[in-house]
Amino acid sequence: MKSVIVDNIKILYNNAGKSSVDLFTDASRKSIPVIYETWGLKTPAKCKVYIMTSWVTFILHGFSFLQKFLLLVLFLILYIMFPYAIPVVFLIVFLEIRKRWSKIAGLTVQNHTTCGIKSPDLVDPAGGKLSRRIYIEYANSDSLVQAAICHELTHAFSIHLNLPLWLNEGIAMYAVDKFTEKTTVKTETLEFIENYPHKKPLTNYSNLMSGNDDRIVYTYARAYWLTRYLEHNYPGFIRDLLDKRQSKCKIEQQLSLKTGIPVKDFWNEIDKKIVAQFAS
């Protein structure tokens, strides 16, 4: 693959992605100061951004070396023990990858400073079914891709902190607001947050992706509005949280001290405060 360098970010592309290089370069260059000024997060060493032009590149660059190795080992075991099951397994994996591919504009490889973002010709500015429930529609595909670059780079810049899911998504979504200089999440999501019955936060992405659509919408919407709530009422608090790696328990304790809500009641009570502030 060919590449260009933007500060410490290497943007990699094949011939199909060549036309998007300038867009990716400009968005990456603009994202770096936005992420730093908002959250104090610096560009990590060996940060990579792949311009994804097909689901094949999604497999090649959207999975870590360990994930690809384990997948290969699994296929070898199946080939040895159940050779006739291989076509079925291939079909199941293929369908799952295609399903995930259709839902995303970008991704960050777990535990790696590597991102993959779809080229503009592969995304719909209106987003998919879930995106339309959360996000305000972008003017065009280029704008959506630029926002996705900022979002995923925020994840890559904070990957070393091992943040809880709500904070990981919240700071990325809020950074996009700063990047685009406008609100990117629909205010209608506040009513959904208020009425959603299951308040306890999910702890990992596997549980999130295996949940129903309402759970996904709630998780992302709450992450965004909680981050906005904290930034509005306690400027600099989140930036301080991101200064060093902390346990999820420690972060919740600091949330409790800052907001005055006991830890045991925090996730049941915080939505009421968020809605009261932003829904009016």
ABEGO torsion letter per residue (X at the ends): XBBBBBEABBBBBBAAAAAAAAAAAAAAAAAAAAAAAAAGBBBBBGBBBBBBABAAAAAAAABBAAAAAAAAAAAAAAAAABAAAAAAAAAAAAAAAAAAAAABABBBBBGBABBBBBBAAABBAAEBAAAAAABBBBABAAAAAAAAAAAAAAAAAAAAAGBBAAAAAAAAAAAAAAAAGBBABBAAAAAAAAABABABBBABAAAAAABBAAAAAAAAAAAAAAAAAAAAABBGAAAAAAABBBBAAAAAAAAAAAAGBBAAAAAAAAAAAAAAAAAX
